[in-house]
């Protein structure tokens, strides 16, 4: 029987995220994430260098509603000098401790690391190659602007690359994402909603993400008695490369029949991750599973 701690004493839990990027420094961005759930709301702001280092220059966190412990607040500031690469979650957990609101703060730091993969600082003349909406030009800018994109998912694999020129492909990418104007605010904006809800003998899990280049809405239903996934559906009204990113979306159906247990967060790497998968689909699913523990 699945009994998420977040549903103790209630039948519905919802978390909202708002994140954005400001071009505040000649060589760095300011990333801001707000997370809001029934217990508290927090804001984390990080000034960080872009790819390839993703190094944090300064960081701060504050409570917008409810309590945020002093250890968690100091822990955010202590992340200065840390790179937003592998090991970031462990470092953030260590820094914030088990203080009030620490879990939400760690999740906000992770969301900021994801935002950092959406903006770059290429020469403006080069970024203007995206102005015409040519998906192949944008794909080449992507793999130049972000060091960790090649082979991170299907779209940036050899198989994904081979589809360019063979079918109709559309992209919402634009020059400002590759080279924002000086002082430009909200260069990139993202909103997410995660929801757990009991519905008769099932647990309904929903996660949406809408931003400048993505549109995802995922729904999973889990049989409470058997802990098996009995529904796995999603819609994607916007993708970075419609016609390429569309290919791995069908892999969500492989989640049907899976048992929600301690090992599922590792198994979804096979279902949705790697060079044949979709990084966003993987992250959205993994984040939902995290809420169940």
LUMRO-360866 format. One record per atom (N, C-alpha, C): x, y, z. Coordinates in steps of 0.05 Angstrom, whole numbers, plus 5000, padded with zeros to 4 digits. Layout:
% LUMRO-360866
XYZ/...
//
This chain:
% LUMRO-360866
501749765000/500050005000/501850255000/501350434981/502850684979/501550884998/503250995016/502351195035/504351425036/504251605016/506051835015/505852005040/508152075052/508252245075/506852515070/507152615046/505952875039/502952875039/501652635039/498752615040/497752545067/499452535087/498452485114/496652715123/494252645130/492352845139/490953005117/491452935092/490153065070/490052885046/488252935027/487952775004/489252894979/490353134982/491453274959/493853444967/495953424952/498353584957/499153714930/499853964931/500654104906/503054284912/504954274894/507354444896/507554594870/508054854872/508455024848/511255144848/512255154824/514955274820/514755494799/516155714805/516555924785/519455984784/520655984761/523456034758/524056214735/526056384737/526856564715/529756634716/530756724694/533656794691/533857084682/535457244697/536057524689/538957544681/539457704660/542257744650/543457984665/544357944689/545158154706/548158224706/549858054695/552658094695/553858034667/556058164660/557258114634/557957814629/558657684651/559557404648/557957204665/555757294677/554157114694/551257184693/549556984701/546657014703/545757014732/543457134737/542057104762/539656934758/539556704772/537456514770/535756524796/533156544793/531356554816/529256344814/528756194836/526655994837/525056034862/522456024859/520556034881/519055764882/518955634905/517455394909/515355444930/512955354925/510755404943/509055144946/508755054972/507054824977/505254895001/503554715010/501754785032/503054865058/505554785062/506954835087/508655095088/509755165065/511555395064/512055485036/513155715032/514055815006/516855935010/518655864992/521455964994/522356074967/524456234969/525756344945/528756304947/529956204926/532856174925/533856324900/535956484904/537056644882/540056574881/540956514857/543756444853/544956594829/547256724833/548756844812/550856634803/550856564778/552656344770/553756394741/556056294736/557256304710/555756104692/555656154666/554355964647/556155724641/555355554623/556955334613/559655454603/561855314608/562155034617/562454994647/562855204663/563455154692/560955144709/558855304703/556455324720/557155384749/559255544753/560155594780/558455804794/557755744819/556155934835/557856154847/557256394841/558656624852/557556704879/554956724881/553556794906/550856664906/549856614930/547256484933/545856574958/543256594958/541756664982/538956534980/537856485004/535156375005/533656515027/530956525023/529256655043/526556535043/525156555065/522456455067/520556675057/518556595042/516456775033/513956725050/513656485060/511456405077/512356165094/511656165119/512555935136/515455975145/516555755156/519155775168/521355665150/523655795151/526055705138/528255735159/529355505168/531255505189/533855645183/535355745203/537855895198/540055725186/540055465192/542055285181/541655265150/539155245142/538555225114/539255485100/538655715113/539355975101/542356005097/543855945118/546755965117/547855765097/546555535095/547555325077/547355405048/545255555041/545055655013/547455835007/547956025025/550156215020/552856065018/553155845033/555655685032/556155545006/554155544988/554555414962/556255574943/556855824950/558655984933/561255834928/561955824903/564355684894/563855404885/561355304890/560555034881/559755044851/560354834837/559454824809/556854664807/555054754791/552454624788/552654394768/554154194776/554653954760/554153714778/555153474770/554753234786/555653274815/554053174833/554653204862/553353444875/551953614859/550753854870/548653784891/546953584886/544953524905/546153444932/548153274932/549453184956/550653434971/551953604956/553153844969/550954024981/548754054967/546554224978/545354105003/544953835003/543853705026/545753735050/548253705045/550253735067/550254015078/550054215060/550154495068/547754585084/545354485076/542954585089/542054415113/543154175116/542554005139/539653915139/538653845162/535853765165/534153985175/534854235170/533454465181/530654485168/528954645181/526254695171/526454815143/525054685124/525054785097/527354695080/529254545091/531754475077/531154315052/529154125053/528553965029/527554145006/525954335012/524954514991/527254684980/529054764997/531354924988/533054754969/533654514976/535254334959/533854304932/531254264931/529854234906/529954494890/529954724903/530154974888/532955004876/535054914890/537754924878/537854744854/536654514855/536654334832/535154464808/532954594814/531454734792/533154954780/534755094796/536555304785/538655184767/539754954775/541754814758/540454754731/537954674731/536554624706/536154874689/535455094702/535155344688/537755424675/540055374688/542655454677/543255314650/541855094645/542154954619/540355064597/539055284602/537155404583/538155674571/540255784582/541256044573/544356024570/545356184550/548156174545/549156464539/551756484536/552956744530/554856714506/553756654483/555256644459/555456924447/557356974429/557457234416/554757294402/553857544404/551257614394/550957554364/553057614349/552957574320/552457274314/553657104330/553256814325/550456734334/549456844356/546756774366/544556854346/545057064330/543157164311/542456954290/544156744288/543556524269/540956384276/539956424301/537456304309/535056474301/535456714291/533256894286/531456794264/532356644246/530656544224/529056304231/529456194255/527955954263/528855704249/531255704238/532355454225/533155264247/531755024249/532454844271/535254734271/536354694247/539154594245/541154794256/540655054250/542455264260/542255274291/539755244301/539455254330/540655014344/540454784332/541654544343/544654574345/545854694325/548754734326/549554934348/547855144351/548355334373/548055194400/546155014403/545754874428/548254724436/549254564418/551554394424/554154554427/554054804419/556354984424/556055134450/553555214456/553055374480/553055224506/552354964506/552154814530/553854564528/555954544544/557954334541/556754054547/554654034563/553653774571/551353674555/550553814533/548353724517/548953484499/551253464485/551653244467/551252974481/549552804469/548852534478/547452534505/546252754513/544752764538/541952654535/540952644510/538252544505/538152484475/535752394466/535552314438/536052554419/534952784426/535253014408/538153084402/539953034421/542753114417/544552864414/543352644405/544852404399/545352394369/546952204360/547452174331/544852104317/543151944330/540551864317/538752104314/538752284334/537152524332/538152714311/540752744311/542052924291/541452824262/541352564258/540852454231/538152524220/536252604237/533552664228/533352944215/535253114221/535153384209/535553364179/533753494164/533853484135/532153254123/531053084140/529552854130/526552894135/525753084151/522953124158/522553414167/520053484171/519353754180/520053774210/521653974218/522454014245/521954304252/520754364275/520254634283/521454684310/522354934315/523655004340/522755284349/522355324376/521655584386/524155734396/526555624392/529055754401/529356024388/530656214403/530956484393/533756594402/534656804389/537356904395/537856974424/535857094438/536357184466/537056954485/536256714478/537056484496/539956424493/541156484471/544056434466/545756674473/544656914471/546157154477/544257374485/543457384511/541457584520/542557864517/540758064516/541558334515/542558424543/544458614544/545458704571/543158794589/543158684613/541058754632/538358644627/538058464608/535458354601/534358194624/531858244631/530458104653/528757884641/528557674657/526857444649/527457344621/529957294616/530857194591/529456924585/529256764607/527956504605/526156484630/523656384626/521756344648/520656064647/520155954671/519155674673/517155664696/514955514692/513055464713/512455164713/512255054738/511754764741/509554734763/507954524760/506054444780/506254144784/506654064809/506753774816/504453724836/502953514831/500553464847/500253164853/499653094878/498952824886/496052844896/494352644888/491552654896/490452374898/489252314921/487852054923/485252064908/484651864893/482151844878/481151554880/479351504898/478251234904/480551054911/480950844895/483050644901/485650704886/485950944876/488351024861/489651274872/492151304865/493551554871/494251674844/493151914840/493652064815/495952254818/497952234800/500352404802/500452564776/500752824779/500753014757/503253194759/504553244736/506753424736/506753574709/506753834710/506853994686/509254174686/510254244663/512454444660/511954594634/511854854637/511455034614/513555254615/515055284594/517055504592/517255594564/519455744558/519755864531/520055654509/521055414516/521555214495/520354944501/519154904524/517954644532/515054674540/513554464535/510854444546/510254144551/510154074577/509653794585/507453784606/505653594603/503653534623/503453234626/504453124649/504552844654/502352754674/501152524669/499252414688/499852114692/500352044717/500651754724/498451694744/497351444742/495551354763/496651084773/496751064800/497850834813/495750694829/495450434826/493650274842/494750264870/493250364890/494250394917/494950124929/493349924924/493749654936/496149514926/496549514900/498749364887/501249534883/500949804884/503149994879/504049974850/502349884832/503049874803/501850114788/503350204768/502450424751/500450314731/497950424732/495850324714/495150524693/496250764695/495850964674/498351134671/499251184647/501651344642/501151494616/500451744618/499851904594/501052184596/501552304573/502452584574/501952714547/501952984548/501753144524/504153334524/505053404500/507353584496/506753794475/505354004483/504654214463/507054364453/509254354467/511654504458/514154344464/515854324444/518454184448/520654344434/523154314443/525354464430/525554404401/525154154393/525254074365/522953884359/520653994353/518353834346/518953684321/518753424322/519553254300/522053084306/523553174325/525853024335/525352944365/524853154381/524253094409/521652934412/520052934391/517552774392/518152474394/520352384382/520952104380/520951954408/522552054427/522651904453/520251934471/518252094463/515952134481/514351874484/514451704464/512851454465/513851264487/516251324497/517451144518/516051164545/514351374548/512951394573/511051154577/510151044555/508250814557/509650574570/512250554570/513650334582/513450334613/512350544624/512050564653/509550404662/507750344644/505350194651/506149924663/504949854685/505449594698/507849604717/509349814717/511649834735/510649854764/512249734782/511649754811/513049994823/511650154837/512850394850/514150294876/516750254875/518250164898/520850324899/522550244918/525050404922/526850394898/526650204881/528450184858/527450314833/524950414833/523850514808/525350764798/526250934816/527651174807/530251104792/531350874797/533650784781/532750654755/530550504756/529650364732/528650564711/527650794719/526650974698/528851084680/531351054689/533551134671/533450954646/532850704649/532550524626/530150594609/527950664622/525550734608/525750994592/526851204605/526651474594/529251624591/531351524603/533851674603/535751594581/538151704582/540251634563/539951754535/541551654517/541551774490/538951714474/537451514483/534951464469/532551584482/532951724504/530651834519/530352134518/528752234536/528152524538/528852614566/530752794568/531652884595/529353014611/527653164597/525453304612/523453104622/522752904605/520852694613/521952544637/524552484636/525852344658/525752514684/526552764682/526552934706/523852974718/521853014702/519153064712/518052814726/518652574715/517852324727/519352274753/521952314752/523652274776/522752454799/522152704793/521252884814/518652804826/516752694810/514252594821/514752354840/516552174831/517151944848/518452024874/519952234873/521252344898/519152434917/516952554907/514852644925/513352414939/513552174927/512151944939/513651824962/516151884965/517751764987/517451905013/
//
